[in-house]
């Protein structure tokens, strides 16, 4: 019993360090924010593909290694597919080996919002477009320097503007 207590306590301690707010993002709840771009679900369905709607408006995800940008190498800016808000620079992109586009930082602190996600019995940090509130993916604390963050983003939520 004592061993179990120690294991549970150690796990809670380790996870606690992983659950701090990333310093490169503003934490807000999309439901609590008035967005620059606001549409009804029907209007979003008219401008987004069915998969993009599922990911961005219903917090879904695309299959790993299936998206357009997971292994994309061109230089430029990744924007929100729904509202064209600039989100990430190709300079912050890295190969995480996960099958989704990964970035160590957003383009600016105002590009994305982060909120707690308690789905599937886990505690994660969900990344949203700050302009329209669309779900982009999640941010994890296993990325490279200088931030040690990995913004793991669904390709279907992105568009790209080449330099």
Secondary structure as GFF3:
##gff-version 3
##sequence-region A 1 163
A	DSSP	alpha_helix	2	18	.	.	.	ID=ss1
A	DSSP	beta_strand	26	27	.	.	.	ID=ss2
A	DSSP	three_ten_helix	30	32	.	.	.	ID=ss3
A	DSSP	alpha_helix	41	47	.	.	.	ID=ss4
A	DSSP	alpha_helix	50	58	.	.	.	ID=ss5
A	DSSP	beta_strand	76	80	.	.	.	ID=ss6
A	DSSP	beta_strand	86	89	.	.	.	ID=ss7
A	DSSP	three_ten_helix	90	92	.	.	.	ID=ss8
A	DSSP	beta_strand	93	94	.	.	.	ID=ss9
A	DSSP	beta_strand	101	103	.	.	.	ID=ss10
A	DSSP	beta_strand	112	117	.	.	.	ID=ss11
A	DSSP	three_ten_helix	119	121	.	.	.	ID=ss12
A	DSSP	beta_strand	124	129	.	.	.	ID=ss13
A	DSSP	beta_strand	135	140	.	.	.	ID=ss14
A	DSSP	beta_strand	150	153	.	.	.	ID=ss15
A	DSSP	three_ten_helix	155	157	.	.	.	ID=ss16
A	DSSP	beta_strand	158	162	.	.	.	ID=ss17
###
